[in-house]
Amino acid sequence: MSLRVPMADLVPGERALDAEQARYVGRVHRLKPGDTFVAFDPSRAIECDAELLDARRVRLGPARPARAATRAITWIHGCPKGDKADAIVRDATELGATRMIYVQTTRSVTRPPAARVVRWSKIAREAARQCGRGDAPDVSLAKDWESALDAAGDGTRIVLDPTGGALRDALAGARGPLVFAAGPEGGLTPGELAAAAARGFAACSLGAFVMRTETVPAAVLGAVALVTES
Amino acid sequence: MSLRVPMADLVPGERALDAEQARYVGRVHRLKPGDTFVAFDPSRAIECDAELLDARRVRLGPARPARAATRAITWIHGCPKGDKADAIVRDATELGATRMIYVQTTRSVTRPPAARVVRWSKIAREAARQCGRGDAPDVSLAKDWESALDAAGDGTRIVLDPTGGALRDALAGARGPLVFAAGPEGGLTPGELAAAAARGFAACSLGAFVMRTETVPAAVLGAVALVTES
């Protein structure tokens, strides 16, 4: 896989690198003038070939569609502790989520500041770069559990609950967009599960054992990838 | 889910707790005399009800089969950095692996000491306790890649490779034991992939993007759980 560098506004021709891009290609990856890489714009899911001209300038080729997620997947997650939230963004990006909504729930032990969205979005772009994905999930922070569920949009709606039915059955007939909701370390309260049920979320579980909150997205989205892959 | 405490040799009747067990039920979980918990023996996949009599003594009830993994799943992994190896043991335990084999491969950046197996085994028992699983995977360290593959035993054999075929096709007809092999951070070399192919491992990928090595077990075993759950 070629070196991939996120870059906005991909227009063919010569342009200057910003300080972070220049550091990344020159210092981190030691590219020399004449070396090539792939520039990609995660917000538009396009990419192009790029040639380094000198330490601060590149020449971009014509833009083409990048390899992007093919299925709309929204992932709603009750905020876990900070490093777990970061890890979940990485996992969900690698496994094709297109939208992530964090929300403080009853059993969340942290209340993330709104500014955390900037950090998560950057982690998502970086994870997209590493996994060869040309788009990145949109990450946001909802005001409360009901708002997060209401923002879910169309699609098959599933809330992860260790006492729920088999995920296989819920995914079997599902076509098109998917929406998942999962709780933080201590799980969801009966009231939160009821609020989800009232909005058409089916309670589902995966596997015979109780996963930690940070394992759930990779396992569930891995299962989704199995039935989505073409 | 009741508090679960790992304990060897479950025989009905009164017995003393060892120092670690006493600390765990008394200090960490603040159980008082008369409180109950579940004692389980991960090496035999049995469990029993237990009643705390005083700070150091319990009364055990009759043993019963614990909820254990139902499918034999061996997971072979090229050693990643230390904290990732720990995380992989936790993920694989929650998702039902019954046997884990770590091995140093060409692109492994660390050479774990043989004593690391003790640590991994402890992590596996602790993860089993947390996820309500009555057994724990056997963890070992193989001498080299070929030895790890040769130790795989019977079953459908799959090596994870981003350029491989669809995992769905390999799992579709698979009944009974499964064996997976995955590379460390930098992946497997062509020679390592060839050694796997020569031993009947089919090269498979999951999803459209390239997962980090530490995401692979949760995603793949989540997919396996989808087609295994009854």
Interface residues (C-beta under 8 A of the other chain):
Chain A: M1 R67 A69 T70 R90 D91 E94 L95 G96 Q130 C131 G132 R133 A166 L167 R168 L171 L206 G207 A208 F209 V210 M211 R212 T215 A218 A219 V220 L221 G222 A223 A225 L226 V227 E229
Chain B: M1 R67 A69 T70 R90 D91 E94 L95 G96 Q130 C131 G132 R133 A166 L167 R168 L171 L206 G207 A208 F209 V210 M211 R212 T215 A218 A219 V220 L221 G222 A223 A225 L226 V227 E229
